[in-house]
Amino acid sequence: MSKKIDQWLKKLGEKPIPILTNTIKELANACNSDSTTTNEIVAIVERDPGLTVQLLRTCSQKAHGSLQSDVNSVQQALMMLGTKTVSNIANSLPSVEKDLPEKARTQVLFTFTRAYYAGMQAFNWALQRRDMTPDEVFASAQLHFLGEIILSMFAPEKLYEIYVMRTEEHVASEEAQYIILGFTLDQLSLEIAKRWHLPNLVSEALHPENARFPRAYGVMLAVQLARYATTSWTDPKTMQLMSNATEWLKEENIDRIIANCHSTAAEAARGSAYYGVKPAALQFVQVTPVLNKETLSTAKISPQTEAAGICLSPQLQLLKKQLRHLTDATLIEQNEIISTAIDALHDGIGLNRVVFAVIDTERHSLIAHAVAGTENDPSFNRFHLSLKQPHLFYHLMEKMQGVWINDQNREKFWPLVPKEFQRMIMLNSFLAMSIFVNKKAVGLIYADRHTLDCVLDIHSYQYFKTVCMQFAKSLERVKHLSFKN
């Protein structure tokens, strides 16, 4: 965990997230009525991310040896605590309207609307997939916004700086967050989720590499749709997310997915009307279908449409520090070695997207195990390379070696890059190096600059190879190397 995130966690402490005044009133009325159903109380709570968080925190604190299972949803929390206790908890919490200054209040309310829509969308998709516990999916999508809620409370001006950098300087969202904050909002959400012992699916969906798991992937898609649809339903990114959902749900026609997303957004807007701010994703337009079953696999966003602007700069002092840590003989913990190497590549060298993919021998594939710089791209996070057919990466795995695809060698090497991989990365320049431990292939490091405007150079490639080689040597110190996929 970075020192900057730790500073925010100390600032947060054990402070609760404020809840809506309307929630307190409606909950009190509902709990005092004999005719109120459990589902009606659940609906009141789920409209308020602040109360959802507090109930799940309370349940995690009450958990003990006799508790047979974790509490992962509002429904389960109500069963454990009882309606009277839930109402009392709500009365004890600070109010968004009364206890936050104006800028913080407005930002928190706006974030609440997006979190609520994300939860609704993830829930509906979970029903479509016949998920056994869709309420857990709802809570996980809603709590994905924890980091943004915390920044809204304590530093709404930082979120505005990120917004300006995204909209006026056209910097990718996660990169703008990293530049302004020194970390991403998802990283902050993850650390809060760990500290408060929130449901496992919350943390799982905040690890980008878990996009290969259907439940986590559904949460990621819903969260990103709630973010992009706030701006435009016809933006290429929004359309791509609905295309991804169509593939994931094995739907025949993207029109049905678009209609589902629109109706869910409208339902969420009705449910969140008492927030007092503009609902997330409500301005619908007539969408002309541009994708169908035959074109889903090839319809991708052009690299030119991706955010450009500021490129990440190398931080050589940080890179040296991380390399020293990798060479430390006392560093023998596998996950710490991996995270240090990933940080060296992303933070130290300034590579925008970094993936450590490991060999899955059963499926003869390379599958993402750890990633950085890809929080807002669920599709890329499903990084996968088949090793069943000879191609560039197949040959890289024959011995420890690296490659930098650039203008000088592209004519020679680009035809060897699998077509589906070209479509996934949406670039024509990248770095890659196979990782061997004790003379055995274990995986591959991939990295790029994410956009055409941010180019790779010989220095980046040299630093990249240095980190990869030291990474492989460091993994040799691990007694029982194991990668679970």
WOPE-V791420 format. One record per residue. RES is the residue in one letter. OMEGA is omega in radians with two decimals (999 if undefined). D_LAST is the distance of its C-alpha to the last C-alpha in Angstrom with 2 decimals. Layout:
res | omega | d_last
RES | OMEGA | D_LAST
RES | OMEGA | D_LAST
//
This chain:
res | omega | d_last
M | -3.11 | 23.08
S | 3.12 | 25.90
K | -3.12 | 29.52
K | 3.08 | 30.29
I | 3.13 | 27.78
D | 3.11 | 29.14
Q | 3.12 | 32.62
W | 3.12 | 31.81
L | 3.10 | 30.31
K | 3.11 | 33.55
K | 3.12 | 35.58
L | -3.11 | 33.85
G | 3.11 | 34.15
E | -3.12 | 34.30
K | 3.08 | 36.10
P | 3.02 | 35.29
I | 3.13 | 34.71
P | 3.12 | 38.01
I | -3.07 | 38.28
L | 3.10 | 40.65
T | 3.12 | 44.21
N | 3.12 | 44.11
T | -3.13 | 41.20
I | -3.12 | 43.35
K | -3.09 | 46.32
E | -3.12 | 44.56
L | 3.12 | 42.65
A | 3.13 | 45.90
N | -3.11 | 47.73
A | -3.09 | 45.02
C | 3.12 | 44.76
N | -3.13 | 48.57
S | 3.14 | 48.86
D | -3.08 | 48.75
S | -3.11 | 47.85
T | 3.11 | 44.58
T | 3.10 | 41.48
T | -3.14 | 38.14
N | 3.12 | 36.62
E | 3.10 | 39.30
I | 3.10 | 38.46
V | -3.12 | 34.74
A | 3.12 | 35.70
I | -3.11 | 37.80
V | -3.05 | 35.12
E | 3.05 | 32.37
R | -3.04 | 34.70
D | -3.13 | 34.62
P | -3.14 | 31.37
G | 3.14 | 33.30
L | 3.07 | 34.11
T | 3.13 | 30.67
V | -3.06 | 29.29
Q | 3.13 | 32.15
L | -3.14 | 31.79
L | 3.05 | 28.10
R | -3.13 | 29.01
T | 3.14 | 31.89
C | -3.14 | 29.87
S | 3.12 | 27.32
Q | -3.14 | 30.39
K | -3.07 | 31.90
A | 3.11 | 28.85
H | -3.03 | 29.74
G | -3.10 | 29.20
S | -3.14 | 30.87
L | -3.02 | 28.63
Q | -3.12 | 26.60
S | 3.12 | 23.94
D | 3.06 | 23.08
V | -2.98 | 25.17
N | -3.10 | 23.08
S | 3.10 | 25.86
V | 3.14 | 29.56
Q | -3.14 | 30.47
Q | 3.11 | 29.02
A | 3.11 | 30.69
L | 3.12 | 33.99
M | -3.09 | 33.77
M | -3.00 | 33.22
L | -3.05 | 35.79
G | -3.03 | 38.39
T | -3.13 | 40.09
K | 3.12 | 42.79
T | 3.12 | 40.43
V | 3.11 | 38.43
S | 3.13 | 41.74
N | 3.11 | 42.80
I | -3.14 | 39.60
A | -3.13 | 40.23
N | -3.09 | 43.81
S | -3.05 | 42.81
L | 3.07 | 40.59
P | -3.09 | 41.93
S | 3.08 | 42.70
V | -3.05 | 41.37
E | -3.03 | 44.85
K | -2.95 | 46.86
D | 3.11 | 44.87
L | 3.04 | 43.28
P | -2.96 | 45.32
E | -3.09 | 45.71
K | 3.13 | 43.17
A | -3.13 | 40.45
R | -3.13 | 41.41
T | -3.11 | 41.26
Q | 3.12 | 37.86
V | -3.13 | 36.38
L | 3.12 | 37.84
F | 3.12 | 36.51
T | 3.09 | 32.97
F | -3.11 | 33.40
T | 3.14 | 34.27
R | 3.12 | 31.13
A | 3.14 | 28.93
Y | 3.11 | 30.76
Y | 3.12 | 30.39
A | 3.12 | 26.64
G | 3.12 | 26.39
M | -3.11 | 28.67
Q | 3.11 | 26.83
A | 3.12 | 23.40
F | -3.12 | 25.23
N | 3.08 | 26.95
W | 3.10 | 23.91
A | 3.07 | 22.23
L | -3.13 | 25.43
Q | 3.12 | 25.29
R | -3.10 | 21.82
R | 3.07 | 23.31
D | -3.09 | 21.01
M | -3.11 | 22.26
T | -3.10 | 22.64
P | 3.13 | 23.41
D | 3.08 | 25.30
E | 3.12 | 22.18
V | 3.10 | 20.99
F | -3.09 | 24.49
A | -3.11 | 24.45
S | 3.11 | 21.12
A | -3.14 | 22.43
Q | -3.08 | 25.74
L | 3.02 | 24.54
H | -3.07 | 22.52
F | -3.08 | 26.03
L | -3.12 | 26.69
G | 3.14 | 26.94
E | 3.11 | 29.33
I | -3.13 | 31.36
I | 3.10 | 31.82
L | 3.10 | 32.94
S | -3.12 | 35.21
M | -2.96 | 36.85
F | -3.08 | 37.42
A | -3.14 | 37.47
P | 3.12 | 37.93
E | 3.10 | 39.56
K | 3.11 | 36.29
L | 3.10 | 34.71
Y | 3.09 | 37.83
E | 3.11 | 37.49
I | 3.13 | 33.95
Y | 3.14 | 35.35
V | -3.13 | 38.20
M | 3.13 | 36.01
R | -2.99 | 33.85
T | -3.07 | 36.86
E | 3.14 | 39.55
E | 3.05 | 37.80
H | 3.08 | 34.96
V | 3.11 | 32.19
A | -2.99 | 28.63
S | -3.08 | 27.94
E | 3.11 | 25.24
E | 3.07 | 27.35
A | 3.11 | 30.46
Q | -3.12 | 28.86
Y | -3.14 | 27.87
I | -3.09 | 31.40
I | -2.99 | 33.20
L | -3.02 | 31.14
G | 3.09 | 29.23
F | 3.11 | 25.95
T | 3.12 | 24.57
L | 3.11 | 25.26
D | 3.09 | 21.61
Q | 3.08 | 21.27
L | 3.10 | 24.36
S | -3.10 | 23.14
L | -3.13 | 20.00
E | 3.08 | 22.25
I | 3.13 | 24.70
A | 3.12 | 22.16
K | -3.07 | 21.13
R | -3.10 | 24.83
W | 3.10 | 25.92
H | 3.12 | 23.14
L | -3.05 | 22.56
P | -3.08 | 20.23
N | -3.10 | 16.49
L | 3.07 | 16.00
V | 3.14 | 18.30
S | -3.12 | 16.17
E | -3.11 | 12.89
A | 3.09 | 14.88
L | 2.99 | 16.30
H | -3.04 | 13.17
P | -3.10 | 13.42
E | 3.12 | 9.92
N | 3.09 | 9.10
A | 3.12 | 11.44
R | 3.11 | 9.03
F | -3.00 | 9.51
P | -3.08 | 13.17
R | 3.14 | 14.78
A | -3.14 | 13.80
Y | 3.11 | 14.70
G | 3.08 | 17.97
V | -3.13 | 18.86
M | 3.14 | 18.37
L | -3.12 | 20.54
A | 3.13 | 23.15
V | -3.12 | 23.45
Q | 3.10 | 24.02
L | 3.11 | 26.40
A | 3.13 | 28.36
R | -3.05 | 28.76
Y | -3.12 | 29.81
A | 3.06 | 31.88
T | -3.12 | 34.01
T | -3.08 | 35.37
S | 3.05 | 35.53
W | -3.10 | 34.39
T | 3.05 | 35.23
D | -3.13 | 33.54
P | 3.13 | 31.27
K | 3.12 | 28.26
T | 3.13 | 29.07
M | 3.13 | 29.54
Q | 3.11 | 26.27
L | 3.11 | 24.42
M | 3.02 | 26.31
S | 3.10 | 25.50
N | 3.13 | 21.74
A | 3.13 | 22.34
T | 3.10 | 24.37
E | -3.07 | 21.69
W | -3.12 | 19.03
L | -3.12 | 21.64
K | 3.13 | 22.77
E | -3.12 | 26.23
E | -2.99 | 29.04
N | -3.13 | 31.00
I | 3.12 | 30.09
D | -3.12 | 33.48
R | 3.11 | 32.32
I | 3.11 | 29.37
I | 3.13 | 31.84
A | 3.11 | 34.28
N | -3.14 | 31.72
C | 3.13 | 30.79
H | -3.10 | 34.52
S | 3.10 | 35.48
T | 3.10 | 32.74
A | 3.12 | 33.92
A | 3.11 | 37.47
E | 3.11 | 36.63
A | 3.13 | 34.89
A | 3.10 | 37.97
R | -3.12 | 40.29
G | -3.08 | 38.35
S | -3.07 | 38.34
A | -3.09 | 41.94
Y | 3.06 | 43.12
Y | 3.12 | 41.03
G | 3.05 | 44.01
V | -3.13 | 42.16
K | 3.13 | 41.19
P | 3.10 | 38.31
A | 2.94 | 35.10
A | -3.13 | 34.99
L | -3.06 | 38.26
Q | -3.10 | 40.25
F | 3.04 | 39.53
V | 3.07 | 40.89
Q | -3.09 | 41.36
V | 3.08 | 38.23
T | -3.10 | 39.03
P | 3.12 | 36.15
V | -3.10 | 34.94
L | 3.03 | 31.80
N | -3.05 | 31.44
K | -3.07 | 29.18
E | -3.05 | 30.33
T | -3.11 | 29.92
L | -3.06 | 26.67
S | -3.09 | 24.72
T | -3.11 | 27.25
A | -3.13 | 28.50
K | 3.13 | 26.97
I | 3.09 | 28.53
S | 3.09 | 30.57
P | -3.11 | 29.79
Q | -3.13 | 33.33
T | 3.13 | 32.61
E | 3.12 | 29.92
A | 3.13 | 31.17
A | 3.07 | 32.82
G | -3.04 | 35.34
I | 3.08 | 34.43
C | 3.12 | 32.07
L | -3.13 | 30.21
S | 3.07 | 32.35
P | 3.02 | 31.37
Q | -2.95 | 31.89
L | 3.11 | 32.87
Q | 3.09 | 33.74
L | 3.12 | 30.32
L | 3.13 | 28.76
K | 3.14 | 30.97
K | -3.12 | 30.05
Q | 3.07 | 26.30
L | 3.09 | 27.00
R | 3.13 | 29.18
H | 3.12 | 26.48
L | -3.12 | 24.09
T | -3.13 | 26.95
D | -3.09 | 27.70
A | 3.14 | 27.47
T | 3.11 | 26.72
L | -3.06 | 23.41
I | -3.12 | 21.05
E | -3.01 | 18.27
Q | -3.07 | 14.98
N | 3.12 | 14.09
E | 3.08 | 17.76
I | -3.13 | 17.94
I | -3.11 | 15.19
S | 3.11 | 16.88
T | 3.13 | 20.24
A | 3.12 | 19.52
I | 3.12 | 18.21
D | 3.12 | 21.34
A | -3.13 | 23.54
L | -3.09 | 22.58
H | -3.07 | 22.80
D | -3.06 | 25.55
G | -3.12 | 27.31
I | -3.12 | 27.59
G | 3.07 | 27.45
L | -2.98 | 24.83
N | -3.13 | 24.01
R | -3.12 | 20.48
V | 3.13 | 18.07
V | 2.91 | 14.52
F | -3.13 | 12.58
A | -3.12 | 10.33
V | -3.12 | 8.69
I | 2.99 | 9.44
D | -3.03 | 7.60
T | -3.12 | 10.68
E | -3.11 | 10.72
R | 3.13 | 10.91
H | -3.05 | 12.73
S | 2.93 | 11.21
L | -3.06 | 10.41
I | -3.10 | 7.84
A | 3.09 | 8.67
H | 3.09 | 7.43
A | -3.11 | 10.93
V | 3.06 | 13.91
A | 3.08 | 17.57
G | -3.06 | 20.45
T | -3.03 | 18.79
E | -3.05 | 19.04
N | -3.13 | 21.46
D | -3.11 | 19.78
P | -3.12 | 17.14
S | 3.12 | 17.50
F | -3.11 | 16.86
N | 3.04 | 13.76
R | -3.12 | 12.16
F | -3.05 | 12.59
H | 3.12 | 11.94
L | 3.08 | 14.05
S | 3.10 | 14.89
L | -3.11 | 16.22
K | -3.12 | 18.29
Q | 3.11 | 21.40
P | 3.04 | 23.22
H | -3.06 | 23.15
L | -3.06 | 23.19
F | 3.05 | 19.60
Y | -3.13 | 19.75
H | 3.08 | 22.79
L | -3.08 | 21.41
M | 3.12 | 18.94
E | 3.06 | 22.05
K | -3.12 | 22.96
M | -3.08 | 22.35
Q | -3.11 | 24.12
G | 3.11 | 24.25
V | 3.02 | 25.76
W | 3.11 | 27.41
I | -3.10 | 28.34
N | -3.07 | 31.72
D | -3.07 | 35.13
Q | -3.06 | 36.37
N | -3.04 | 33.71
R | -3.13 | 32.34
E | -3.12 | 34.67
K | -2.98 | 33.37
F | -3.03 | 29.59
W | 3.09 | 28.95
P | 3.14 | 29.52
L | 3.12 | 26.65
V | -3.11 | 24.13
P | -3.09 | 22.58
K | -3.12 | 24.38
E | 3.11 | 21.42
F | 3.07 | 20.11
Q | -3.14 | 23.64
R | -3.10 | 23.68
M | -3.07 | 20.44
I | 3.11 | 21.64
M | 3.09 | 25.28
L | 3.07 | 26.67
N | 3.09 | 28.25
S | -3.14 | 27.73
F | 3.05 | 24.69
L | 3.08 | 23.58
A | 3.10 | 20.88
M | 3.10 | 20.48
S | -3.11 | 18.43
I | 3.11 | 17.33
F | 3.10 | 18.47
V | -3.07 | 18.46
N | 3.07 | 21.28
K | 3.12 | 21.91
K | 3.13 | 18.49
A | 3.11 | 16.34
V | -3.11 | 12.98
G | -3.05 | 12.61
L | 2.98 | 14.84
I | 3.08 | 16.47
Y | 3.08 | 17.92
A | 3.05 | 20.63
D | -3.14 | 23.53
R | 3.03 | 26.34
H | -3.11 | 25.32
T | 3.12 | 28.95
L | -3.10 | 31.72
D | -3.13 | 34.01
C | -2.99 | 31.91
V | 3.01 | 32.12
L | 3.08 | 30.55
D | -3.06 | 33.00
I | 3.13 | 33.44
H | 3.10 | 33.13
S | -3.13 | 29.71
Y | 3.14 | 28.61
Q | 3.08 | 30.17
Y | -3.13 | 28.58
F | -3.13 | 25.18
K | 3.12 | 25.57
T | 3.13 | 26.85
V | -3.12 | 23.89
C | -3.14 | 21.40
M | 3.12 | 23.51
Q | 3.07 | 23.80
F | 3.13 | 20.09
A | 3.12 | 19.58
K | -3.12 | 22.49
S | 3.13 | 21.23
L | 3.12 | 17.92
E | 3.13 | 20.30
R | -3.14 | 21.55
V | -3.07 | 18.37
K | -3.09 | 19.24
H | -3.13 | 15.93
L | -3.11 | 13.36
S | 3.10 | 9.80
F | -3.12 | 6.48
K | 3.13 | 3.81
N | 999 | 0.00
//
